[in-house]
Amino acid sequence: MDTEELKKYLDSDDIRKEFIIHPGETLKEILEDRGMSQKELALRTGVTEAHVSSIVNCQKAISVSYAKKLEYALGIDAGFWINLQANYDKELDDRLAKTAIVDPYG
C-alpha cells in the first residue's frame, strides 16, 4: 500500500485516524509546552525546518537517528521516541492487517 492509499484508508470511515497517535503529535505538544518553535528545534537537532514540520504534521516517522537528536535537544530519552514510533507503526499495521483478513465463509 503506497502513501496515498494509506492516507485514503486512514481517512475512511473504517478507521478513524484519531485513534492512532502519531509521534509527531506528542512532539508538537512538547514543543508547545516548552514554548519552543519548530525552527529552534531544527537548529538544535541539525535538520531543516521542513523536516521538523513533516514530523509534527504526522507526515514523516521519527527515525532512530532523529530520536537521538531529540534526546540531546529536549532531554527526553531516545528510547521514548523510538517506542512511540514503534507503537504507532504496530498499531497501524495491526489495523491494516485486520482489513486484509479474508473470511473464507463470507
Backbone torsions as a table, in degrees:
resi	resn	phi	psi	omega
1	MET	NA	123.2	179.1
2	ASP	-80.5	175.1	-174.9
3	THR	-60.4	-41.9	-178.5
4	GLU	-65.6	-41.6	176.9
5	GLU	-63.5	-40.9	179.4
6	LEU	-62.9	-43.4	179.0
7	LYS	-61.1	-45.7	178.6
8	LYS	-61.4	-41.1	-179.6
9	TYR	-63.0	-45.4	-178.3
10	LEU	-68.4	-25.8	178.8
11	ASP	-84.9	-6.4	-177.6
12	SER	-75.6	170.0	179.3
13	ASP	-72.4	-20.1	-177.0
14	ASP	-66.8	-36.8	-179.0
15	ILE	-133.3	129.2	176.5
16	ARG	-96.2	119.0	-175.4
17	LYS	-65.1	-17.0	179.5
18	GLU	-68.1	-13.5	178.2
19	PHE	-86.8	-11.2	177.5
20	ILE	-112.1	112.4	-174.4
21	ILE	-93.8	114.7	177.6
22	HIS	-75.5	141.9	179.5
23	PRO	-57.8	-25.0	177.9
24	GLY	-61.7	-31.6	177.9
25	GLU	-65.5	-39.7	177.3
26	THR	-66.2	-44.4	178.6
27	LEU	-59.9	-43.1	179.2
28	LYS	-59.4	-45.0	179.5
29	GLU	-62.7	-41.2	-179.9
30	ILE	-65.0	-42.9	178.3
31	LEU	-61.5	-44.1	178.9
32	GLU	-62.3	-44.7	180.0
33	ASP	-60.5	-34.8	-177.5
34	ARG	-91.7	-4.8	-177.8
35	GLY	67.2	30.7	-177.9
36	MET	-103.5	133.6	179.0
37	SER	-82.4	162.6	175.0
38	GLN	-64.1	-34.5	178.2
39	LYS	-62.5	-44.1	179.2
40	GLU	-64.1	-42.0	178.3
41	LEU	-63.6	-40.3	177.9
42	ALA	-59.2	-44.4	178.6
43	LEU	-64.0	-42.9	-178.4
44	ARG	-68.8	-28.0	-177.1
45	THR	-103.2	-4.1	176.1
46	GLY	72.5	31.4	176.7
47	VAL	-124.9	174.1	178.8
48	THR	-78.8	158.1	173.8
49	GLU	-59.5	-35.8	179.7
50	ALA	-61.5	-37.1	178.5
51	HIS	-64.5	-47.9	178.6
52	VAL	-61.2	-45.2	-179.2
53	SER	-59.6	-40.9	-179.2
54	SER	-66.6	-29.8	176.2
55	ILE	-75.4	-49.1	-178.6
56	VAL	-60.6	-32.2	179.2
57	ASN	-91.7	15.6	172.6
58	CYS	61.8	32.4	179.1
59	GLN	-104.1	-14.0	-176.3
60	LYS	-138.8	145.9	179.4
61	ALA	-79.5	161.1	172.7
62	ILE	-92.4	113.0	179.6
63	SER	-76.8	166.0	177.6
64	VAL	-61.6	-42.2	-179.0
65	SER	-65.8	-37.2	178.1
66	TYR	-72.6	-32.9	176.0
67	ALA	-58.9	-39.2	177.7
68	LYS	-66.0	-37.7	177.6
69	LYS	-67.4	-38.1	177.2
70	LEU	-64.2	-38.0	178.0
71	GLU	-59.3	-45.5	-179.5
72	TYR	-66.6	-43.5	-174.2
73	ALA	-76.7	-34.0	-173.5
74	LEU	-112.2	-12.9	-178.4
75	GLY	75.0	20.0	178.1
76	ILE	-110.3	123.1	-174.3
77	ASP	-46.4	136.7	178.7
78	ALA	-57.1	-34.4	179.2
79	GLY	-59.6	-32.6	177.5
80	PHE	-60.9	-49.0	-178.7
81	TRP	-67.7	-40.0	179.5
82	ILE	-63.5	-42.7	178.6
83	ASN	-66.9	-40.7	176.7
84	LEU	-57.8	-46.5	-178.4
85	GLN	-66.0	-42.7	179.6
86	ALA	-63.3	-42.1	178.6
87	ASN	-64.9	-41.0	177.4
88	TYR	-61.8	-47.2	-179.6
89	ASP	-61.6	-41.4	179.7
90	LYS	-65.7	-46.4	-179.7
91	GLU	-60.7	-42.4	178.5
92	LEU	-63.9	-45.1	179.4
93	ASP	-64.0	-41.2	178.3
94	ASP	-59.9	-43.8	-179.0
95	ARG	-67.9	-37.8	177.8
96	LEU	-68.0	-38.1	-179.7
97	ALA	-65.1	-36.7	-179.9
98	LYS	-61.2	-35.5	-179.2
99	THR	-79.0	-19.0	-178.9
100	ALA	-86.1	-10.6	-179.8
101	ILE	-72.4	126.9	-179.3
102	VAL	-101.9	129.7	177.3
103	ASP	-80.3	114.3	-177.7
104	PRO	-68.5	-11.7	-178.2
105	TYR	-105.7	-3.7	-173.7
106	GLY	-133.1	NA	NA
